[in-house]
Amino acid sequence: MKPLTIMQANDGRGHSSHNLALQLAHENNFDIIMIQEPWTFRDLTRKQTISHTRYKTFSPLSTWSTRPRVLTYVRKTQELRPYQESMDLSGDLLQLMVITDSGRKLRVWNIYNAPPSSTGAGNGLSMLLNSNNDPFFVGGDFNLKHPSWDSITSYASPQSSELINWANQKNVSLLNPTGVPTHRAGGTIDLAFCSQLGATCKILSDLQTTSDHETLLSIIPNIGNLKDFEGRLRYKSLDEKLFSSILTNCDRIPHLESSNEVEKEAKEITLSIRSALNASCPRT
């Protein structure tokens, strides 16, 4: 399987910036898009934001009594099967499980850490630091300064040391190039962490979305090459809840008008079941 590509951008609630981010990701065939401060329609009861036909959209909130400050998009492909691990815990942290065609389960988390002057300041970071699960990848707008990721400053924001300790405990490494600002006003506040060896991150100035934040791209190799997925599946130990959850999140079967469409859909269904089994069954 090709390397996993994750694009992240804070779009400052701008409609054109959000729309451009999705279009740029599609044109470059990126797998996952993490948006912080997405555009949402003023009437939150309509739960309206920007979508793309080639990507599946995920929100951290089922009802929008408050505006979600993160949205994640996953490219519709046979190689990636996403489902949401949690819902309605916070509008600032979105936790996805992405299952590869080999059955590897990747926790991919999108975070917005609201600054002190904002409503719900620090809620997203608090949720992250207190999570019991171990993420594979975490990316977002952390609104924290520290010399570890910004060599230009000597200032350390409150909770930045907590984030560093958390990353060490969770065995995830900072991917950002140090000393490269991610915000128009200067400073590195958009960060990416990953547990995969060989993962890299770069600033994509040529794919800037016209917001006041730079666009980041993380490239993660070898996501399907683990020995953990060798051996026979133990069907008697199937995690039925996980199996059902994965299949529930699959796309609905469209109206089929030809034998070719039926054959293609049959292959999709078979692959969905196989991916769900790989993720929910232990191996010998």
PEJO-V41689 format. One line per field, one symbol per residue. phi: phi as a letter, one per 30 degrees, with the letter a starting at -180 (. if undefined). psi: psi as a letter, one per 30 degrees, with the letter a starting at -180 (. if undefined). burial: + if it has 24 or more other C-alpha atoms within 12 Angstrom, else -. Layout:
# PEJO-V41689
phi = ???
psi = ???
burial = ???
This chain:
# PEJO-V41689
phi = .dedcbcbacchidddddddeddddddchddbbccchddbdeddddhcbcbbdcbccbbdbdbcdbddcbbbbbddaddbbcbcdbbidadcbccccccdddjdccdcccbbcddedcdieidddddddcdddcddbbblcdhbcaedcbddccdcdeidddddddddddiccdceddicdcbedjjcbcbbbacddidbbbdcddcdciddcdccbccbdhdccbddccjddcddceddddeddddddddddddccbdddddddddddddddddddedccdcd
psi = klkkkjkkkjgggkeeeeeeeeeeeefghkekkjkkilklkejfffhkaklkfgkkkkkfkekiflkkgkkkkkkjlffkjklkelkgekggkjjkkkklffgkkjjjkkkjjkleflkhkfeeeeeefgkfljlekklajfhkkkfefjfflfkjkkfeeeeeeeeeefhkkkfkkkgjkgkeflljfklkkkfkkfklklkiffhkggagklkkkkkjlhfgikffgllkkjffgkjeeeeeeeeeflklklkkfleeeeeeeeeeeeeeeeeeeeffkll.
burial = --+++++++++++++-++++++++++--++++++++++++------+-++++--+++++++--+-+++++++++++++++++++++---+++++++++++++++++++++++++-------++++++++----+++++++++++++-+++-----++--+--++-++--+-+++++++-++++---++++++++++--++++++--++++++++++++++--++----+------------++-+++-++-----------------+--+++++++++++---
